[in-house]
């Protein structure tokens, strides 16, 4: 299984290895691809459009993405957002 680094608060625990990154993008599409792993499990895929118009597709297993979303949703940052802005 591919490891996935989950950081519930990037202000407190930033991605320091991304210093000097000169390109950013926006997530445009997400989806699941069934039976995509060697074990026949689904993957989560997302399309990122970079500022210059190029696209990048990234993927991880659905199991890892679901665990990440649950962990982030239970973080103080997400809880505060829900309290301040509603669900």
N, C-alpha and C positions, 0 to 999 in steps of 0.2 A: 504494500500500500504506500502511496506517495505521501510523505509528511506534509502537513499544512500548519503553518505558523499562525496562530490566532492571537491578535492583540486587541483587547477590549478598549484600550485608550491609547491612541497613537501620540497624544501629547505627552503622556507620562512614559511611554515606552515606544519611541519612534523607530522607524526603519532607518537606522543610521547608515546602512550600506547603500542608500539611495541618494546620498549627497551628490550634487552636480547633475542630477537627472534633468535633461533639457526638454523632455517631451512628456506631455500628459495626454490622457484620453478620457473619453466618456463611455460608460457602458451603454450600449444600444440594444442589445438583444441577449436573452438568456433562454436556455432550454435544456431538456433532458434527452439523452440519446440512449434508448434501451439496449441492453445486451452488448455494451461497448467494451467492457473489460474482457480479459482472457477468461474470467470466471463467469461471464455472462451478466454482469451487473451493470446498472446504468451509470452514465457519467453526466455531470453538470457542465454545460458549456456556456461561455459568454463571449460576445463579440465586443471588442473595444475599438472605437474609432479615435485615432490619434489626431492631434491638432492639424497635421499636414494632410489629413484625409486617408492615410493608410489605415488598414484594419489589422487587428490581431485577434486570434481566437485562442482563448485559454480554457483549460478544462481540468477538472478533478473528479473524483468519484462522488456520486450523490451522497454516499454515507459520510464522507468527510465534509461536504458542503452543508449538509443538514446539521451535523454536529457543530460546525462553525456558527451557523445562524442561531442555533439554540444557545450556544455559549455567549455570543454577542448580545442576543436578546435578553439574557439574564444579567448583563453587566450593569454597573451603576450608570454608565453613560446612557444606555438605552432606557433604563428605568426613569432617569431624570427627564429624558426627552418625552416619555409617555406622560409623566406627571405635568410637565410644562405645556405640552402641546396636544395631549390626548392621543388616542390610538388611531 
